[in-house]
Amino acid sequence: MGSVEEGQWVECLVNTKPEHVNWLVDTGERITTIDGKTVEVWEFCYQPDERVLSNWARHFRNHYCLDSQIDELRDGTGCSRSEYLNEIKFPDANAYPGPIVRAGDFGEILVADFLEYVQGFWVPRSRYIDKARRNESTKGCDIIGFLITNEGKESPRDVLAIFEAKAQFTGRKAKAKLQEAVDDSGKDPLRKAESLNAIKHRFLDTNNPIYAKRVQRFQDIEDKPYLELSGGAALLENYLFDQDLIKDTITQQHPNQNHL
């Protein structure tokens, strides 16, 4: 990746669409839940393209550790780059609860890519790089995206999107992951303030006051109104995709169901 400061890396994420996102395809299928919500069905149609896979791997690992910092961070550990990532930064591939956390992180990052590169939101990526314990999920809202209609000017048409993602990539029986995502999304109003503060704090710590100001615009919805969207996403292996479970998803108790 070369020598790059964190702020530059964040800007690079915003402006450069990774090619693996092109493998995310809208099937055109729409499922209506029992209380009338429309669920979009997308399929991740990956290809055996080593170049794209390598770039995707770089994109993924930089959420946990910047390529520009890995040599300094691993210095003194006796670890190679691969060992440092697999033994210190990434959730464990085998020991419980590492595999669950790993799947969850993978799903969240893919949804963040969808929200940013398909839907056009700005999605900061500081959630994983500050993990103190690799086998624990980061607390707070899963994915937060910002849409500012006119940079530097506040508008009630600005949008804050908060998504919760639940993944199931193994097992013999499909689980109601979309329901879990919707239920967890219902808790986001209580976590929003802390999550926004954490993102803003990270930008201030890394000398990115412009990005901190973007986040700050969404910290007081009462005095500076904007549209708040909520979202739930289930990421499933194809054989675990169950239309009936998706149809049975209930959203009526969600505090923001009119914008869910």
N, C-alpha and C positions, 0 to 999 in steps of 0.2 A: 504493500500500500504506500510505502514511502513515508517521508516525514510529513505529518499532517497534524495540526492542532485540533482539539476536540470540536471547537466551534466550526471549523472548516468541514470536519467530518459530518456534523449535523446538517450543514447546508448542502453537502454532497448528497446525503440521504434524501433531502427534500427535492433536489433538482434532477436526480438521475434515477430513472426507472430501471430496476434490475430486470434482466431478461427472464428470470424464472417466473415473474409475475404474468408473463404472456401465457404461461401454462395454466393459468387460472381462467376457466372458461364458463361463461353463463350457459347453462343447459337449456334455458328457456322454460324449464319446468317451474311451476308455481304451485305451492301447497297452501290451502286455506285451513287455518286452525278452527277448532270448534267454536271459538269466540270471534272469528272473522278476520284474524290477522293473516297477512300474506307472507309466506316464507319463500325466499328465493333459493334455488338450488344451483350451486356452482360445483364444477368438478375440476380437480387439479390433475391435469393431463401431462405429467412430466415425461421427458424424453431422455434417452441415453446420450446426452450431449455433454461431454466432459468439460468443455469450456464453460458452458452455462452453469453446470453443477459446481465447478470450482469457484466461479464468481459468487454463486449463491452461498457456498460455504464461507467465503470471506465475509459476505454481507451478514451472515448469521453470527459468526464468531465475534465480529466487532461489536455486537450488542453486549457481549460479556467482557471483552478486553480488546482495546484498540491495537491494531497491528503495529502502530507507531510506538506503543508502550510496552509490548509484551517482553522484549528483551530486558528492559530495565526491571520489570516486575518479576521476571523469573530469575534474575541475577541473585545468587545466594541460595537458591532452592535446590540446585543440582538437577533441575528438570530441563528437558528439552522443551521446545515450544509446544509440541504435541502433548507431552506429559503434563506440562503446566496447565494447559486447557482442560485436559481430560481428568486430571487428578485434583485440581484446585478450583477451576472456574466453572466448568460445566457440571450440571447435576449428574450424579453417578448413574452409569448405564445399567447396573445390576442390583446394588444394595438398596433396599426399601428405605425411604420413599423416593429415591432418586429417579427411577423410571417414570413415576407418575408426574413428578415435577418437570422432568425433561419433556414429556409429551405435552404438558400444559404450557411450558414456555414456547415450545415449537409452534403450538396452535396459536398462542397469543401473537407471536411475531408474524405469522402468516396473515392473521386478521389485521394486524397493524399495516402490513404491506398492502392488503386489499383496501383498507380505509384511505391510505395515503395515495397509492399509485393508480387505483381504479376509481375511487370516489373523490379524490382531489383535496383531501384534508392535509394539514400539516400535523405530523405525528412525531413528537419528540421520542427519543429512544434511550432514556436514561434508567429504565426500570431494572435492568439486569446487571449493569456494570457495577453497581454499588452493593450487590448482594454480600452480606456478611457470612451467610451459610449457604453453600451451593445447593443443598438438598432441601431447601425451604422455598416455598413460593413467596414472591414479594407481596407484601400487604398493599391494600388499596385497590383502586380501580384498575382493571386489566389494561385497557387501551383507551387513550384519550386523544381525540383529534380536534383541531381548531380550524375554522374557516372564517377568515376575516375579509369582508367584502371590499374594504378600502384601507390599505395599510396606513396606520397612523391616525385613523379616524374611527370612532366607535359608531356602530350602527346596530339597531335592533335586528337587522338581517344577518348579523354575525352568528355563527353556529358553533356550539360546543357539542361534540359527539362522544359519548362514553359507551364503550362496548365491553361486554363480558364474553369470554370464550371458554368452552368446555370441549375437551378432546377425548375420543376413544379410538385407539388404534389397535387394540388387542382384545381378546376375550371371545367367548363363544356366544354370548347373548348381548343383544343391543340394549343400551340403557337410554333413558330419557334425558340425553345431554342438552337438548335445546331447552327443555323445561328447567334444568339446572341453571343454564345460562340466564334465562329470563328471571328466575327467582333470585339469582345472585345480582343481576342488574337492578332489581328492586331495592337493594341495599346501597346502591351507589350514591344517592342523595346524601347519605350520612357520611360517606367517605370522600366526597368530591373535594371539600375544602382542604383536607390533609393531602390528597393526591396532587392537587394543583400547587399547593405550597411546596411539596417535595420536588416537583419539576422546576418550579421557579428557583428554588434554593440551589438546585444542581446547576442551573444556568449562571446564577450569580457566582457560585464557587468556581466555575470554569471561565469566568470573565466574558460572559455573553449577555450583557445588559439589554440588547435589542430583543433577544428571544425571551428574556425574563419579562420585559414589558408586554410582549404578546400574550404571555400566560396571565399576567396581571390584569389584562383587559377583561378576563372572564371570572375574576374572583369576587365580584359583587353584582349579582344578577338583579338585585332589587333596585339599586341606583343606576346601574348601567345594563339595561336589559338586553338579552340576546335569546336566540332559540336554542333550547337544549334538547338534543336527540339522545335516546337510549337505544341500545342494540344488544341482541343476544346472538351468538354464533355457536353452532355445533360442528366440530370437525371430526369426521368419521371415515374409517376404512369403508370401502364400497360394500363389503359383505355385511357391515353393521348398519347400513342405511335402512331405516324402517319408516315408511311413510305413515303408518298408523300411529307410531309414537310421536311423530312430528305433528300430525293432525290433532292429537290429544293435548298439545301444549296449551296451557291456560295462562292468560295474561291479565285477567280482570283486576287482580290485586296489585298490579304494578303501579307505582305512584306517578309514572309518566307515560301511561299506556296510550294516551292520545298522540304521543310522539315516539312510539316504540317501533 
